[in-house]
Amino acid sequence: MANVVVVGSQWGDEGKGKIVDWLSERADVVVRFQGGHNAGHTLVIDGKVYKLSLLPSGIVRPGKLSILGNGVVIDPWALAAEIEKLRGEGVEISRKNLRIAENATLILPLHRELDAMREAAAGAGQIGTTKRGIGPAYEDKVGRRAIRVMDLQNLATLKPKLERILTHHNALRRGLGEAEVAMSELYDQLTEVQPDILPFVDSAWALMEKVQREGKRILFEGAQGFLLDNDHGTYPFVTSSNTVAAQAATGTGIGPSALNYVLGITKAYTTRVGAGPFPTEQENEDGRLLGERGHEFGTVTGRQRRCGWFDAVLVRQAIKTSGITGIALTKLDILDGFDTLKICIKYRLDGQDIDYLPASEGAQSRVEAVYETMEGWSQSTAGARTWNELPAQAVKYIRHVEELIECPVALLSTSPERDDTILVIERLGDEI
C-alpha cells in the first residue's frame, strides 16, 4: 500500500482539499508538511462545507490520525480557533486524532505585525503576502531564534528565548517607527494559549516511523503550489517554504524512500492570487467567465483570483521538479460551454521560443504565451463520475493535456463534491 504525496502543480488553489479528502478516506494518517494558515482547503462532504486553514483534511474523518509536521509554521491562536470552530460543527478533535510536531515553529503576534508593516512600507513593491506572519516566522526559524512548540512545555526556560527573539524584532520595529514588544506581554500571551496546544504535542518523526512500521497508509498533504516554492517558483512572488514533493520528507522527519506516489493537483485552467508574473492571464471576458464560474476567491483571504488559460509549460516544469507520478485534473466542468479553449504550449522571450519558465524575475515578466486553440464542448461535464459520461471533445482536451505535460491524468474532478471524481488510472486505485 503506497504512501501518497499531494502537491499543487500551479500557484495553489488547484482544488487540493477535495482530492485530499477523497484520498484520506483510503488513508490511515494524513500529515501536513509545510506552510501555515495562509493556505486554505474547502471540503464538501454530504452537502456540508468545511473550511480548513491549518488542520489536515483528514481531521473531518473519524478514525484518521492527523499530524502537523515540523515543516509547518503554527499560529497557536489560529489553530485553537480552528479547532474550536470545527468542534462547533460536530467534528471531534482530541489527542486520539491530532498530533503536533514538537519541533514545529510557532507564529507569534509580532510575526503577523511585521508581515503587515513590511507590506505597507513596500508600496508598489508589495509581494502580496496574506499578512499572517508566515514569512517572518520562517525567517526566525532559519535565523535560529524561533520559538518552537516544545518551548511551551517548559515555561521556566521560555523567557531567555523570548529575549533573544525580541532583540531582533524590536530592532526592526524601531527601524520602522513602531513601538517595541514587551517580553511580559508576549510571555503572558503564550502562557494563556499553552493549554490549547500541549495536549497534542508529540515527537512527530518517531510517530511517523511507528505508523509506517505498522504498515499504515500515509497521505502527505501539501499547501500552496509548485510556482510558489521558495526556490523553484516565481521568486520573489512566492511563499516562504518549499512546496515541492521532496519537502514531504523534510517537513515530517521521514525518509524520502517512504514517498511512493506523487499526485500533482492541476486545475483545467490557471489561477493565481496576488502579485507576480502570470503568462496566460486573461484580463478580458474569458478571464471574467472563468473566475465567475469557478468561484475564484481565496478560501482564507477572500481575495479574487486572477484567471487564465491552461499553461502546459508550467505544469510540465512542476512535474519534472516534483517528480509527479500522475495528476488530478480538477474543475474540468468550468470549461463547459466555451466555444474554443486555449492551451499555452510554449513561450516567446525576446523573440526566441522557449519551453520552460526562466528563473529570472525580469525574464518571467517578459515571457509571452504561445497558444494552441482547441474546440470546446457544449455538453455539461458537471458531476460526471465515469469516463463514458464525458463529451468526446472533453476527452480530447484531457488527452492532449497529458501529451503536452508528459504525465498521465490519474484522477479527474468534475465538481466540488467528493464523489464526483473519476479514477482514470487503475494503478492509482490499487496503490491507495
DRENMIVEX-413960 format. One record per residue (C-alpha): residue in one letter; z, x, y. Coordinates in steps of 0.001 Angstrom, whole numbers, plus 500000, padded with zeros to 6 digits. Layout:
// DRENMIVEX-413960
+------+--------+--------+--------+
: resn :     up :   east :  north :
+------+--------+--------+--------+
:    A :      Z :      X :      Y :
...
+------+--------+--------+--------+
***
This chain:
// DRENMIVEX-413960
+------+--------+--------+--------+
: resn :     up :   east :  north :
+------+--------+--------+--------+
:    M : 500000 : 500000 : 500000 :
:    A : 498843 : 501582 : 503226 :
:    N : 500722 : 502169 : 506460 :
:    V : 498570 : 500896 : 509307 :
:    V : 498429 : 502186 : 512884 :
:    V : 497245 : 499745 : 515541 :
:    V : 495842 : 501196 : 518771 :
:    G : 493775 : 499843 : 521634 :
:    S : 490286 : 501303 : 521944 :
:    Q : 489691 : 500376 : 525602 :
:    W : 492001 : 500057 : 528645 :
:    G : 494563 : 497895 : 526864 :
:    D : 494698 : 494081 : 526875 :
:    E : 492417 : 494016 : 523830 :
:    G : 494439 : 491359 : 522003 :
:    K : 496731 : 493658 : 520014 :
:    G : 499541 : 491101 : 519980 :
:    K : 497732 : 488597 : 517819 :
:    I : 496342 : 491217 : 515447 :
:    V : 499701 : 492956 : 515073 :
:    D : 501289 : 489591 : 514368 :
:    W : 498606 : 488844 : 511755 :
:    L : 499282 : 492222 : 510150 :
:    S : 503076 : 492004 : 510492 :
:    E : 503145 : 489093 : 508062 :
:    R : 501982 : 491582 : 505437 :
:    A : 504223 : 494477 : 506548 :
:    D : 507905 : 495162 : 505928 :
:    V : 508552 : 497290 : 509022 :
:    V : 506974 : 497131 : 512487 :
:    V : 507592 : 500077 : 514804 :
:    R : 506645 : 500721 : 518444 :
:    F : 505810 : 504378 : 519051 :
:    Q : 505070 : 504792 : 522786 :
:    G : 505054 : 503099 : 526173 :
:    G : 507651 : 500776 : 527588 :
:    H : 507952 : 497303 : 529042 :
:    N : 504816 : 497841 : 531107 :
:    A : 502889 : 496657 : 528065 :
:    G : 502696 : 493031 : 527036 :
:    H : 501808 : 491041 : 523930 :
:    T : 501195 : 487306 : 523796 :
:    L : 501701 : 485754 : 520355 :
:    V : 500751 : 482199 : 519436 :
:    I : 502428 : 481054 : 516222 :
:    D : 502076 : 477434 : 515115 :
:    G : 501268 : 476496 : 518687 :
:    K : 504364 : 478229 : 520098 :
:    V : 503778 : 481025 : 522607 :
:    Y : 505926 : 484155 : 522649 :
:    K : 505524 : 486798 : 525344 :
:    L : 506846 : 490226 : 524397 :
:    S : 507057 : 493320 : 526569 :
:    L : 509147 : 495896 : 524722 :
:    L : 510130 : 494474 : 521362 :
:    P : 507743 : 494996 : 518436 :
:    S : 505697 : 491960 : 517468 :
:    G : 507425 : 491757 : 514090 :
:    I : 510632 : 490592 : 515775 :
:    V : 509500 : 486957 : 515721 :
:    R : 509009 : 487015 : 511942 :
:    P : 512041 : 486554 : 509673 :
:    G : 512639 : 489284 : 507143 :
:    K : 510873 : 492051 : 509081 :
:    L : 512560 : 495163 : 510417 :
:    S : 511502 : 496114 : 513956 :
:    I : 512071 : 499620 : 515308 :
:    L : 511738 : 501065 : 518815 :
:    G : 510788 : 504688 : 518162 :
:    N : 511714 : 507821 : 520071 :
:    G : 508333 : 507822 : 521842 :
:    V : 509222 : 504612 : 523685 :
:    V : 510974 : 504659 : 527065 :
:    I : 513526 : 501851 : 527162 :
:    D : 514814 : 499916 : 530139 :
:    P : 518119 : 498677 : 528660 :
:    W : 518427 : 495832 : 531155 :
:    A : 514871 : 494628 : 530492 :
:    L : 515479 : 494937 : 526743 :
:    A : 518723 : 492943 : 526940 :
:    A : 516965 : 490240 : 528951 :
:    E : 514068 : 490079 : 526475 :
:    I : 516458 : 489791 : 523532 :
:    E : 518369 : 487009 : 525283 :
:    K : 515146 : 485182 : 526144 :
:    L : 513892 : 485282 : 522553 :
:    R : 517242 : 484147 : 521213 :
:    G : 516947 : 481172 : 523539 :
:    E : 513587 : 480430 : 521906 :
:    G : 515173 : 480354 : 518461 :
:    V : 514489 : 483949 : 517342 :
:    E : 517393 : 485601 : 515534 :
:    I : 517944 : 489217 : 516606 :
:    S : 520621 : 491461 : 515113 :
:    R : 521007 : 494931 : 513634 :
:    K : 519533 : 493460 : 510470 :
:    N : 516074 : 493195 : 512064 :
:    L : 516142 : 495513 : 515095 :
:    R : 516893 : 499233 : 515439 :
:    I : 516517 : 501569 : 518421 :
:    A : 515941 : 505308 : 518088 :
:    E : 518987 : 507189 : 519316 :
:    N : 516757 : 509860 : 520907 :
:    A : 514620 : 507440 : 522921 :
:    T : 514671 : 507938 : 526704 :
:    L : 516235 : 505338 : 528998 :
:    I : 514563 : 503934 : 532104 :
:    L : 517139 : 503745 : 534887 :
:    P : 517075 : 501708 : 538116 :
:    L : 516292 : 504900 : 540036 :
:    H : 513104 : 505285 : 537968 :
:    R : 511877 : 501835 : 538974 :
:    E : 512710 : 502535 : 542591 :
:    L : 510943 : 505903 : 542598 :
:    D : 507876 : 504349 : 540994 :
:    A : 507639 : 501778 : 543789 :
:    M : 508370 : 504326 : 546542 :
:    R : 505605 : 506635 : 545388 :
:    E : 503027 : 503872 : 545130 :
:    A : 503916 : 502652 : 548606 :
:    A : 503687 : 506180 : 550026 :
:    A : 500325 : 506825 : 548320 :
:    G : 498498 : 504166 : 550349 :
:    A : 494825 : 504116 : 549367 :
:    G : 495534 : 506747 : 546707 :
:    Q : 497636 : 504416 : 544549 :
:    I : 497224 : 504783 : 540792 :
:    G : 498100 : 501155 : 540127 :
:    T : 501305 : 501518 : 538113 :
:    T : 503348 : 498479 : 537106 :
:    K : 506293 : 499896 : 539113 :
:    R : 508584 : 499566 : 536101 :
:    G : 509708 : 503195 : 536099 :
:    I : 507681 : 504272 : 533079 :
:    G : 506149 : 507390 : 534625 :
:    P : 509327 : 508733 : 536273 :
:    A : 511248 : 508213 : 533007 :
:    Y : 508689 : 510238 : 531043 :
:    E : 508825 : 512908 : 533766 :
:    D : 512576 : 513236 : 533272 :
:    K : 512066 : 513372 : 529521 :
:    V : 509759 : 516398 : 529684 :
:    G : 511896 : 517812 : 532517 :
:    R : 514855 : 517838 : 530099 :
:    R : 517135 : 515840 : 532345 :
:    A : 516684 : 512342 : 530868 :
:    I : 519483 : 510021 : 529827 :
:    R : 518850 : 509010 : 526231 :
:    V : 520029 : 506090 : 524150 :
:    M : 522511 : 508307 : 522284 :
:    D : 524225 : 509166 : 525574 :
:    L : 525558 : 505605 : 525740 :
:    Q : 527571 : 506257 : 522578 :
:    N : 529952 : 508640 : 524338 :
:    L : 530600 : 507662 : 527946 :
:    A : 533023 : 510583 : 528329 :
:    T : 530082 : 513011 : 528309 :
:    L : 527787 : 510855 : 530454 :
:    K : 528881 : 511873 : 533958 :
:    P : 527753 : 515540 : 533785 :
:    K : 524352 : 514329 : 532594 :
:    L : 524165 : 511849 : 535463 :
:    E : 524967 : 514658 : 537897 :
:    R : 522052 : 516667 : 536545 :
:    I : 519523 : 513853 : 536846 :
:    L : 520801 : 512804 : 540284 :
:    T : 520464 : 516336 : 541633 :
:    H : 516740 : 515948 : 541047 :
:    H : 516317 : 512323 : 542094 :
:    N : 518454 : 512403 : 545193 :
:    A : 516419 : 515354 : 546482 :
:    L : 513271 : 513276 : 546005 :
:    R : 514842 : 510275 : 547697 :
:    R : 515903 : 512352 : 550691 :
:    G : 512348 : 513621 : 550988 :
:    L : 511058 : 510046 : 551001 :
:    G : 513635 : 508991 : 553584 :
:    E : 515563 : 506834 : 551114 :
:    A : 519299 : 506542 : 550515 :
:    E : 520809 : 508600 : 547716 :
:    V : 522110 : 507048 : 544494 :
:    A : 525857 : 507261 : 543924 :
:    M : 526818 : 508528 : 540486 :
:    S : 529659 : 505998 : 540226 :
:    E : 527230 : 503124 : 540752 :
:    L : 524822 : 504369 : 538062 :
:    Y : 527710 : 505076 : 535667 :
:    D : 529057 : 501551 : 536122 :
:    Q : 525611 : 500052 : 535518 :
:    L : 525189 : 501943 : 532246 :
:    T : 528734 : 501114 : 531157 :
:    E : 528015 : 497439 : 531699 :
:    V : 524779 : 497408 : 529687 :
:    Q : 526128 : 499628 : 526897 :
:    P : 527388 : 496762 : 524653 :
:    D : 523919 : 495172 : 524683 :
:    I : 522282 : 498313 : 523268 :
:    L : 524775 : 500076 : 520986 :
:    P : 524643 : 497568 : 518086 :
:    F : 521016 : 498511 : 517442 :
:    V : 521163 : 502313 : 517740 :
:    D : 520109 : 504348 : 514695 :
:    S : 518532 : 507618 : 513586 :
:    A : 515000 : 506227 : 513519 :
:    W : 513338 : 509206 : 511842 :
:    A : 515799 : 509021 : 508938 :
:    L : 515348 : 505265 : 508694 :
:    M : 511563 : 505695 : 508660 :
:    E : 511825 : 508247 : 505871 :
:    K : 514047 : 505888 : 503883 :
:    V : 511761 : 502853 : 504125 :
:    Q : 508754 : 504984 : 503266 :
:    R : 510530 : 506371 : 500189 :
:    E : 511287 : 502800 : 499156 :
:    G : 507570 : 502006 : 499251 :
:    K : 507809 : 499588 : 502142 :
:    R : 504768 : 498845 : 504275 :
:    I : 504965 : 500189 : 507822 :
:    L : 502960 : 498865 : 510746 :
:    F : 502802 : 501211 : 513748 :
:    E : 502296 : 499281 : 516974 :
:    G : 500776 : 500999 : 519995 :
:    A : 500727 : 499801 : 523592 :
:    Q : 498042 : 500048 : 526288 :
:    G : 494745 : 501580 : 525120 :
:    F : 492877 : 504826 : 524484 :
:    L : 491460 : 505041 : 528011 :
:    L : 494997 : 505020 : 529419 :
:    D : 496007 : 508041 : 527318 :
:    N : 497614 : 510733 : 529471 :
:    D : 495336 : 513418 : 528012 :
:    H : 492186 : 511610 : 526940 :
:    G : 491931 : 508670 : 529338 :
:    T : 490558 : 508160 : 532841 :
:    Y : 493063 : 510575 : 534377 :
:    P : 494889 : 510183 : 536772 :
:    F : 494452 : 506406 : 536387 :
:    V : 496335 : 506415 : 533092 :
:    T : 499754 : 505669 : 531667 :
:    S : 502406 : 508353 : 531174 :
:    S : 502274 : 508650 : 527390 :
:    N : 499767 : 509404 : 524665 :
:    T : 498238 : 506191 : 523363 :
:    V : 496047 : 507696 : 520624 :
:    A : 496872 : 507145 : 516956 :
:    A : 498389 : 510604 : 516460 :
:    Q : 501291 : 509535 : 518688 :
:    A : 502387 : 507135 : 515926 :
:    A : 503738 : 510156 : 514049 :
:    T : 505246 : 511981 : 517027 :
:    G : 506746 : 508836 : 518528 :
:    T : 508603 : 507794 : 515389 :
:    G : 509545 : 511032 : 513656 :
:    I : 507385 : 510507 : 510605 :
:    G : 504800 : 512993 : 509309 :
:    P : 501100 : 512355 : 510036 :
:    S : 500356 : 512120 : 506314 :
:    A : 502107 : 508730 : 506392 :
:    L : 499390 : 507260 : 508642 :
:    N : 496917 : 505802 : 506175 :
:    Y : 494680 : 503425 : 508134 :
:    V : 493966 : 503319 : 511884 :
:    L : 492837 : 499960 : 513239 :
:    G : 491327 : 500010 : 516728 :
:    I : 491682 : 496721 : 518591 :
:    T : 488474 : 496178 : 520550 :
:    K : 487566 : 493349 : 522900 :
:    A : 484000 : 491997 : 522638 :
:    Y : 483627 : 492786 : 526330 :
:    T : 485618 : 495151 : 528564 :
:    T : 488527 : 494705 : 530984 :
:    R : 490951 : 496891 : 532855 :
:    V : 493877 : 496371 : 535211 :
:    G : 494486 : 498428 : 538316 :
:    A : 492515 : 501213 : 539927 :
:    G : 490175 : 503712 : 538323 :
:    P : 486597 : 504061 : 537057 :
:    F : 485002 : 501202 : 535140 :
:    P : 481295 : 501869 : 534397 :
:    T : 480420 : 498390 : 533104 :
:    E : 482417 : 496346 : 535634 :
:    Q : 480640 : 493180 : 536786 :
:    E : 481668 : 492146 : 540280 :
:    N : 479442 : 489081 : 540056 :
:    E : 479177 : 485711 : 538351 :
:    D : 479132 : 487262 : 534868 :
:    G : 482402 : 489085 : 535582 :
:    R : 483935 : 485942 : 537028 :
:    L : 482947 : 483896 : 533969 :
:    L : 484337 : 486496 : 531545 :
:    G : 487656 : 486553 : 533419 :
:    E : 487854 : 482776 : 533706 :
:    R : 487019 : 482061 : 530068 :
:    G : 489157 : 484901 : 528764 :
:    H : 492177 : 484019 : 530942 :
:    E : 492233 : 487644 : 532016 :
:    F : 495615 : 488027 : 533623 :
:    G : 498197 : 490631 : 532562 :
:    T : 500982 : 489404 : 530258 :
:    V : 503596 : 491470 : 532086 :
:    T : 502296 : 491792 : 535638 :
:    G : 500182 : 488652 : 536026 :
:    R : 497565 : 490822 : 537725 :
:    Q : 493951 : 489711 : 537424 :
:    R : 491913 : 491984 : 535186 :
:    R : 488580 : 493471 : 536150 :
:    C : 485856 : 492384 : 533730 :
:    G : 482590 : 493833 : 532476 :
:    W : 480207 : 494134 : 529548 :
:    F : 480962 : 495879 : 526270 :
:    D : 480883 : 499673 : 526615 :
:    A : 479842 : 501245 : 523315 :
:    V : 480111 : 504763 : 524749 :
:    L : 483819 : 504423 : 525499 :
:    V : 484702 : 502696 : 522234 :
:    R : 482810 : 505321 : 520215 :
:    Q : 484760 : 508031 : 522032 :
:    A : 488037 : 506241 : 521238 :
:    I : 487065 : 506044 : 517570 :
:    K : 486373 : 509770 : 517378 :
:    T : 489530 : 510773 : 519263 :
:    S : 491950 : 508440 : 517476 :
:    G : 490413 : 508737 : 514025 :
:    I : 489919 : 504969 : 513909 :
:    T : 489039 : 503728 : 510412 :
:    G : 487868 : 500254 : 511415 :
:    I : 488027 : 497981 : 514450 :
:    A : 489333 : 494489 : 515013 :
:    L : 486848 : 492796 : 517341 :
:    T : 488633 : 490220 : 519498 :
:    K : 487681 : 487441 : 521912 :
:    L : 484193 : 487007 : 520484 :
:    D : 484407 : 483322 : 521479 :
:    I : 484487 : 484254 : 525181 :
:    L : 480833 : 485295 : 524876 :
:    D : 479781 : 481815 : 523687 :
:    G : 477194 : 480225 : 525947 :
:    F : 475838 : 483323 : 527686 :
:    D : 472020 : 483275 : 527645 :
:    T : 471920 : 487046 : 527489 :
:    L : 474516 : 489728 : 526763 :
:    K : 474529 : 493365 : 527825 :
:    I : 475894 : 496396 : 525982 :
:    C : 476270 : 499811 : 527552 :
:    I : 474570 : 502302 : 525209 :
:    K : 474762 : 505471 : 527354 :
:    Y : 475486 : 506742 : 530856 :
:    R : 473421 : 508327 : 533573 :
:    L : 475191 : 511065 : 535516 :
:    D : 473417 : 512761 : 538403 :
:    G : 470038 : 511876 : 536901 :
:    Q : 470879 : 513018 : 533351 :
:    D : 471582 : 510781 : 530345 :
:    I : 474866 : 511458 : 528527 :
:    D : 476570 : 509773 : 525555 :
:    Y : 480224 : 510360 : 526479 :
:    L : 482671 : 509813 : 529328 :
:    P : 483234 : 513133 : 531121 :
:    A : 486805 : 514285 : 531749 :
:    S : 486314 : 514943 : 535475 :
:    E : 487613 : 512242 : 537809 :
:    G : 484650 : 512762 : 540122 :
:    A : 482108 : 512566 : 537324 :
:    Q : 483771 : 509437 : 535905 :
:    S : 483372 : 507728 : 539261 :
:    R : 479661 : 508611 : 539399 :
:    V : 478510 : 507622 : 535909 :
:    E : 476149 : 504663 : 535763 :
:    A : 475970 : 502402 : 532738 :
:    V : 472629 : 502127 : 530950 :
:    Y : 472357 : 498742 : 529250 :
:    E : 470652 : 497158 : 526322 :
:    T : 470144 : 493392 : 526620 :
:    M : 470627 : 491038 : 523696 :
:    E : 470024 : 487339 : 523274 :
:    G : 473198 : 485264 : 523436 :
:    W : 474155 : 482160 : 521439 :
:    S : 474878 : 478588 : 522445 :
:    Q : 476982 : 477536 : 519444 :
:    S : 480747 : 477899 : 519526 :
:    T : 482470 : 480655 : 517575 :
:    A : 485939 : 479492 : 518659 :
:    G : 488240 : 479011 : 515690 :
:    A : 485787 : 480350 : 513104 :
:    R : 487605 : 481597 : 510007 :
:    T : 484706 : 482595 : 507767 :
:    W : 481648 : 484745 : 508305 :
:    N : 479361 : 481812 : 507471 :
:    E : 480695 : 479791 : 510418 :
:    L : 479323 : 482289 : 512931 :
:    P : 475951 : 481764 : 514668 :
:    A : 473269 : 484138 : 513427 :
:    Q : 472923 : 485733 : 516847 :
:    A : 476681 : 486391 : 516997 :
:    V : 476451 : 488160 : 513640 :
:    K : 473560 : 490206 : 515014 :
:    Y : 475683 : 491172 : 518031 :
:    I : 478558 : 492294 : 515784 :
:    R : 476306 : 494333 : 513511 :
:    H : 474690 : 496049 : 516476 :
:    V : 478093 : 496898 : 517919 :
:    E : 479005 : 498538 : 514591 :
:    E : 475858 : 500675 : 514748 :
:    L : 476492 : 501769 : 518308 :
:    I : 480169 : 502684 : 517871 :
:    E : 479628 : 504210 : 514411 :
:    C : 482537 : 502299 : 512891 :
:    P : 482833 : 499097 : 510842 :
:    V : 484349 : 495847 : 512090 :
:    A : 487293 : 495213 : 509772 :
:    L : 488711 : 492106 : 511438 :
:    L : 487200 : 489515 : 513738 :
:    S : 489280 : 487302 : 516042 :
:    T : 487842 : 484035 : 517347 :
:    S : 490809 : 482525 : 519236 :
:    P : 494414 : 483347 : 520191 :
:    E : 495647 : 481513 : 517073 :
:    R : 496784 : 483913 : 514363 :
:    D : 494874 : 482191 : 511557 :
:    D : 491570 : 482205 : 513453 :
:    T : 490891 : 485653 : 512030 :
:    I : 488073 : 486726 : 509745 :
:    L : 488671 : 489581 : 507325 :
:    V : 485313 : 491338 : 507257 :
:    I : 486090 : 494308 : 505039 :
:    E : 487932 : 493520 : 501834 :
:    R : 489137 : 497120 : 501644 :
:    L : 491412 : 496495 : 504629 :
:    G : 492780 : 493419 : 502901 :
:    D : 493551 : 495473 : 499805 :
:    E : 495283 : 498170 : 501823 :
:    I : 497572 : 495944 : 503857 :
+------+--------+--------+--------+
***
